[in-house]
Amino acid sequence: MSSVKPADNKTGEVILFAFEKRPGNPTASGFCQKIECYLRFAGVKYTQEDTLPFKAPKKKLPYVNIDGAIIPDSQFIVRYIKEKGLADLDKSAGLTQLQIVEGVAYRGYWEEAIYPAIVRSRWFDKENETVIAHEVFGDLPFFLRIPLHWWFRRSLTHSLVAQGVGRHSDSETEAILREALESLEIRLTPSGTTTEWFHRTATPADIDAVISAMLINLCGTNSNPFCKKIILGSKVLRGYMKRAIEGFFPEFEILLKEVKEAEGRDGPVLEVL
């Protein structure tokens, strides 16, 4: 089992149950990465226990144990963290009510519309599926790996078709993802030459945990080559992601190396604080 213990503890014992991470890279789950971003941005100490979805309360990851309370689903995990007084990124960043509402809307867009398209591109494309299946289940014994892969893909297929995105073609899915990333690039373009957080605040807010997690997750796996190429090719998206990695995830050495290699090809246009 892996153990992650950032500094600057707050009250409360937090155990994060998530997919196992490959050395030097983030987890294969955007929502597991989101909770890690939230906890690290807030300076909350936690430990991680590696697990699989079928062991989780809602049969999906992540979930947490906070002082004995089991909380599944990233949205409700963040809500509980706030209610318990462990952290509140929006409050710490000094957001206005209008900024908070904007963050809620943007979170909904990325989590409910874009992330399903990301998952579809991983599991409905044969080449991408081979990669993501190896990243998620590759270290398991053969007698576990095969049935778990089958169960996981079957569950995803049913849920994505029911949600609607599973009915799209590959080209339609890529159009959705390209639009999302190009729109995000415009939204994150800073007013000056320094990379800024989503709301131009001194510290990251709730929405920064979501967006940072999505970009890190897309580039930390090789199962989304279409999106990864766009992100690493964008000085704005690349710079935003680099700020989160260098500031809070220095162990993601492989991903950071790829970011710096992309900078070497076309140069950093933004200063990362």
HELIX and SHEET records of a PDB file:
HELIX    1   1 GLY A   30  ALA A   42  1                                  13    
HELIX    2   2 PRO A   53  LYS A   55  5                                   3    
HELIX    3   3 SER A   74  GLU A   83  1                                  10    
HELIX    4   4 LEU A   89  SER A   92  1                                   4    
HELIX    5   5 GLN A   97  GLY A  108  1                                  12    
HELIX    6   6 TYR A  109  ILE A  114  3                                   6    
HELIX    7   7 TYR A  115  TRP A  123  1                                   9    
HELIX    8   8 LYS A  126  PHE A  137  1                                  12    
HELIX    9   9 PHE A  142  GLN A  163  1                                  22    
HELIX   10  10 VAL A  165  ARG A  167  5                                   3    
HELIX   11  11 ASP A  170  LEU A  188  1                                  19    
HELIX   12  12 ASP A  206  GLY A  220  1                                  15    
HELIX   13  13 PRO A  225  GLY A  233  1                                   9    
HELIX   14  14 LYS A  235  PHE A  248  1                                  14    
HELIX   15  15 GLU A  253  ASP A  266  1                                  14    
SHEET    1   A 4 THR A  47  ASP A  50  0                                        
SHEET    2   A 4 VAL A  14  ALA A  18  1                                        
SHEET    3   A 4 TYR A  63  ILE A  66 -1                                        
SHEET    4   A 4 ALA A  69  PRO A  72 -1                                        
END                                                                             
